[in-house]
Amino acid sequence: MNVLVDTCVWSQVLRRKEPDAALGRTLHDLIQAGRTVLIGPIRQELLSGVAKEAQFALLKERLSVFKDLPLVTRHFIKAAEFSNSCRKHGIQGSHTDFLICSVAHLEKLDVFTTDSDFTRFQKFLPIKLF
């Protein structure tokens, strides 16, 4: 099964001075197997806040080999439904996080994340964590 890799995983591997070695190996294996999926909002989050132009250019280049999965209206509608569902249960999340859940659900992808919010989402949403 293909895997939608969340911003926090990419960031820990590509943006840290001392990357998480275990995450790096797992991400490397997924990339080699052709199983990684990227969406535009995650790309934007990764590139945002990079202070130095050289770092930005390098990160942009590294990510350029990954094509964004095209997002369509149904992804955004499902994200809103997921957000509303979680809020009914007192669970808050970002628009991007619910979009990730939506895309993963609709495209039958696992979510690769270190963000504990997704464990809470999983109690009420039909998502699978990698």
Secondary structure, DSSP 8 states (H G I E B T S, - for coil): --EEE-HHHHHHHHT-SS--HHHHHHHHHHHHTT-EEB-HHHHHHHHTT--SHHHHHHHHHHHTTS-B----HHHHHHHHHHHHHHHHTT----HHHHHHHHHHHHHT-EEE---THHHHHHTTS--EE-
